[in-house]
Every structure is written in C-alpha cells, then in structure tokens.
Amino acid sequence: PGGGQCTATLVYRHIIVTNRHCLGLVGNSLPSNFWTSTRFLAGLSNGVSNYQVSFNYVAWSGSSGDTAYLRLVEPIGNYVGWMGIKWTAATYFWTQRTFYYL
C-alpha cells in the first residue's frame, strides 16, 4: 500500500502467505487504499507477471506474529500450481532423517 514490494507464496489455489508487516497496517486496520492498490503478481520477473490478481479477504496474526493470509479473487493456482503448506510436529526433526536429491 505504501509503494513497497514484498514476496508471497501461493499455498493453495487461491491463498497466499506473506508477512503481516507487508500489509501496511494502520494500528490494527488495513490502510484505506489497500483494496485498490495492492495486487499479487505471480511469477514476477524483470517487471513482467503472467497474472495480476487482487484480494477479497485478508487475515493476519496478532501483533506478536508476522504472518498474513490473503485470498485471491481468482484461483490462479489452478493454472500455475502452488507450493502448499503442512504442519509438522517438532519431534519429527529430532529424529534422524535421510534426504534424497534428484
């Protein structure tokens, strides 16, 4: 909203995750120009993006966190794919794992 840029990750066909501070919150509210000035530019490279999509819903973590979830008006993940997220118990990382590289 303030003219800066942030990265975001498409984690479902119409959901992106970014940082809460990227929303430019005023107190605990979105800035008045958020809905008209903020877009998700999928695959932005050298100033060119295949998709420019706006949002229709935003949720963010409390002041102690820095996470924001935004719902896109178009499910562009159906066309470009998405990374997805999964919650894993911390104990998973405390045991020995084998990683394979392709």
N, C-alpha and C positions, 0 to 999 in steps of 0.2 A: 503493500500500500504506500510506503514511503519512497518508492522508486528503487529499492534494492532487489537483489536476487537471492533466492535460497534454493537448495536442492530438495527434492522429494522423491519418494519411492512409491510406485504403483504396487500395492499389495493385494488388491483384488480387482475385479474388472472395472470397478468404479470408485475405489477407495485409495487415497494416497496418505502417506505418513510423512510428516515433516517436523520441524521444530516449532514449539509454541512461540518462541520469540520472533519467528518469521511472520506471524500474523499481525504484528504491529499493534498489539492490544493497547487500548487506552484504558487504564485501570484493569477491569476485567471484561471489557467490551471491545468488539471489533470496531475499527475506525469507520467513519461514515462512508468512505469511498471504497471499502473492501470489495463489495459485490460487483462494482463496476470496473475496478482497476486491477483485480488480481486474477490471473489465469495460470493454469498448468500447461506447460509447453513440453509435450512428450518428445523425447529424443533430441532435445535442442543441441545443435552443433553448428558452430560458425554463424549463429544468429538465425538459423533455419530450423523449423519444427514441423513435423508432419501433422500434429494435432495441437490445437489451442482450445482448451476446454475450461469453462467456468464451473463454479460450485453451486450446490443448492443446500448444503448442510456442513457445518463445521463444529467440531468438538475438540476441547483441549484439556490438558492436565491442569491440576491446581498449581498454585504459584511455586510449589516446591519441585515441580517437574518441568520438563521442556519438550513435551510431545503434543502434536496436533494431528487430528484425523480429519480429512476433508472428503466429502462425497461429490464426485463429478456428475454433471448433468448428463453426460454421455458415457456409456460403459466402454471406453476405448480399449480396455484390457482384452475385450473380445477380438480386437484387431491386432494389437501389439503385444499381447501377453502381459503377465505380471509376475512378480517375484514371490509374493505370498509371505506370510509370517507364521511362526509356530512357537508356542511357549514350551520351553523345555525345563524340566526340573534341574536345579543346580547340581544335584547329585550325579546327573549324567556326566558332567565334566570332571568329576572327581575320580572316575574310573578310567582305566587305560583304554584307549581307542586306537584303531587302525584306520588310517586315511589312505585312499587310493586316488592317484592322479591319473586322469585320462589324457 
